[in-house]
């Protein structure tokens, strides 16, 4: 089943002018920092990354923060931490529902920049602050992280490159300064699966998607990978498939998913006048449940 019609595919596969401007700005800003901190969604750590970051941040110390780990499958998140560490990144998972552990992040920053700190010491330079940049695509929790990590007493610092260009340097403590850049990069979504995963977690506006088909794809994924959680949430038993002739269907998975969706619609009262099922309303309920973690802790991709 195709999630997007061709027209909707084109609407997603974009790289608008302001993103190009943001990329150019980041190319300049990256020269000013020692460290790049990248925030990704723990449910889709690869799909929520912008591939441009690796090119732009080459030769910089790197940290990847797996945010919203409270919504992801913890076992899979641990696999991702191993994956990123093997790639040379320092890595930490964050709970989006709790305040950021500044001590854990600061300790990781110190470890990630240990080579830079040692070089400074060798040159007789002590206590020079680490300059870091935070990057992340929309909806991964970048702004929330910055607000929690910097706190209310953050202040712009001066007398250094960047401030006069309108960029904001925020002093976190005596040893870390954060460059808060206004531009947020978005990946070119050329892979249908990447677009689908971003849509499932709500990073792509539902108004440009067929949410009924997206909900069916979500059900298919959950039935295959997290069936106990799906069945428990919606009181599903195998007998709901008794009247579904999956053997003669061209796509039995689609038939089963549609059967589950209709079961959920009846359970949730997603019915129009005349007893017709309101598929759009039901799809919205399913996607809201998934995005809010009500079905369970789910990871959409593995290393």
Secondary structure, 3 states (H helix, E strand, C coil): CCCCCHHHHHHHCCCCHHHHHHHHHHHHHHHHCCEEEEEEEHHHCCCCCCCHHHHHCCCCEEEEEEECHHHCCHHHHHHHHHHHHHCCCEEEECCCCCCCCHHHHHHHHHHHCHHHHHHHHHCCCCCCCEEEEEECCCCCCHHHHHHHHHCCCCCECCCCCCHHHCCEEEECCCCEEEEECCCCCCCCCCCHHHHHHHHHCCCCCHHHCCHHHHHHHHHHHHHHHCHHHHHHHHCCCHHHHCCCCCCCCCCHHHHHHHHHHHHHHHHHCCECCCCCECHHHHHHHHHHHHHCCCCCCCCCCCC
